[in-house]
Amino acid sequence: MTLKVGEIQSEWLKQLYKTIQSYKPHFIALHLQEVGGKDYMLNMGHAENLFWTLGSSEEMKDFDRSCIYVDNQFKGDSFTLLKYDKEVAAFDDVIREEDIKFPPSYPYSEEHAKPTQYMNTRCPAWCDRILMSHTAQDLIHRRDDGEKSVVYNTMGPNVCMGDHKPVFLSFSLKTNDHI
């Protein structure tokens, strides 16, 4: 059975509202992986309708805050999306992340000849992340010699590694007066 984006949206919202009514959560975090469907640009209007419908629904009235970040002017070579990436900020009191200085880690082409090209199937995003406690972040930055030793980046920038580029965090730890 093939459903159009609007039909999927309607059924999805019904199920979400039913779940909210059953569990009565105090907090909801939604990760919408295929917002707009497989053809992001073609279906972005449906996605915007979904966000508006969700945010203005009667079922969501008891939630005193909501925040939706979308770059509906997305261009394949533009990484303005990072300014909309606020997921970690909501939990800043318990977890941290190093500053992101690399392009989105997803969705890269799976064609070996196009390792730096994004697929047009979804909006590029930083799906692959390394989060840590405040204590861990303080520890990885503790150096007496003043040298910056923390590197947060993707692996294989010029190599086809599938649709995700793995993310790594490299650092030196000082133990027993040795680095």
C-alpha positions in Angstrom: 0.0 0.0 0.0 1.3 3.4 -0.9 0.3 6.4 1.2 0.8 10.0 0.2 2.8 12.2 2.6 -0.4 14.0 3.9 -2.1 10.6 4.6 1.0 9.4 6.5 1.1 12.6 8.4 -2.5 12.3 9.5 -2.1 8.8 10.7 1.2 9.6 12.4 -0.4 12.5 14.3 -3.3 10.3 15.4 -0.9 7.8 16.9 1.2 10.4 18.6 -1.8 12.1 20.2 -3.1 8.7 21.3 0.2 7.9 22.9 0.3 11.4 24.7 -3.2 10.8 26.0 -2.3 7.3 27.3 1.0 8.2 29.0 0.5 11.8 29.9 4.2 12.7 29.6 5.7 15.9 31.1 8.2 16.2 28.3 8.3 15.0 24.7 11.3 14.9 22.4 10.5 14.0 18.8 13.1 13.0 16.3 11.5 13.1 12.9 14.0 11.3 10.7 12.4 11.6 7.3 10.8 15.0 7.6 9.4 15.7 4.2 9.8 12.2 3.0 12.4 10.8 0.6 12.4 13.9 -1.5 13.1 16.6 1.0 12.6 19.6 -1.2 9.5 18.4 -3.0 7.7 17.6 0.3 8.9 20.4 2.6 5.5 22.0 2.4 4.0 18.9 4.0 6.7 19.0 6.7 5.9 22.6 7.6 2.2 21.7 7.8 3.1 18.9 10.1 5.1 21.2 12.4 2.3 23.8 12.5 -0.4 21.2 13.1 1.6 19.6 15.9 2.4 22.9 17.6 -1.1 24.3 17.5 -3.0 21.1 18.4 -5.3 20.7 21.3 -3.4 17.7 22.4 -0.2 19.7 22.9 -1.8 22.6 24.8 -0.6 21.4 28.2 3.1 21.7 27.1 4.3 25.1 28.0 7.2 25.1 25.6 7.9 23.8 22.1 10.7 24.5 19.7 11.0 23.3 16.1 14.1 24.1 14.0 13.9 23.7 10.2 15.9 25.1 7.4 13.3 25.2 4.7 15.8 27.0 2.4 18.2 24.1 2.5 20.7 24.0 -0.3 23.1 21.1 -0.8 26.2 23.1 -0.4 25.0 25.3 2.5 25.5 24.2 6.1 23.3 26.8 7.8 21.5 23.9 9.5 24.0 23.9 12.4 22.5 27.1 13.8 19.2 25.2 14.2 20.7 22.3 15.9 19.8 22.9 19.6 19.0 19.3 20.7 22.0 19.1 23.1 21.5 22.6 24.5 18.2 21.5 26.2 20.3 19.1 28.3 23.3 21.4 28.9 23.0 21.0 32.7 23.9 17.3 32.4 25.7 16.7 29.1 28.0 18.5 26.8 29.4 18.2 23.3 32.6 19.7 21.8 32.0 22.5 19.3 31.0 21.1 15.9 33.3 22.3 13.2 32.6 19.6 10.6 29.9 19.3 8.0 26.8 17.2 8.6 27.7 13.5 9.0 24.6 12.3 7.1 23.3 11.4 4.4 26.4 10.9 2.2 26.2 9.2 -1.2 26.9 5.5 -1.0 28.5 5.6 -4.5 32.2 5.0 -4.2 32.9 7.7 -6.8 31.0 10.4 -4.8 32.4 10.2 -1.2 31.9 13.9 -0.5 28.4 14.3 -2.1 25.2 14.3 -0.1 22.2 12.3 -1.2 19.1 14.3 -2.1 16.9 11.9 -0.1 17.0 13.7 3.3 18.2 17.0 4.8 21.8 16.8 5.9 22.2 16.5 9.6 24.6 15.9 12.5 23.1 12.5 13.4 26.4 11.1 14.7 27.4 12.8 17.9 29.6 12.3 21.0 28.1 13.5 24.2 29.7 13.6 27.6 29.3 14.7 31.2 30.7 18.0 32.3 33.3 16.1 34.3 34.4 14.2 31.3 34.7 17.3 29.2 36.7 19.1 31.9 39.0 16.0 32.1 39.7 15.9 28.4 40.6 19.6 28.4 42.9 19.4 31.4 46.5 20.0 30.1 49.3 21.8 31.9 51.3 22.5 28.7 48.5 24.7 27.2 48.4 22.6 24.0 45.0 22.0 22.4 44.8 18.2 22.1 41.0 17.6 21.5 39.9 16.8 18.0 36.2 16.3 17.2 35.6 15.4 13.6 34.4 12.9 11.0 36.4 10.0 9.7 37.0 9.4 6.0 36.0 12.8 4.5 37.2 11.7 1.1 36.3 8.0 1.3 32.9 6.4 0.8 31.9 4.9 4.1 28.2 4.5 3.6 25.5 7.1 4.2 27.0 8.1 7.6 30.5 9.5 8.2 31.6 8.1 11.6 32.4 10.8 14.2 35.5 10.6 16.5 36.8 12.4 19.5 40.5 12.3 20.0 42.3 13.6 23.1 45.3 13.0 25.4 44.9 12.3 29.1 47.4 13.2 31.7 47.9 10.3 34.2 50.5 10.1 36.9 52.3 13.2 35.5 52.6 11.6 32.0 50.7 12.5 28.9 
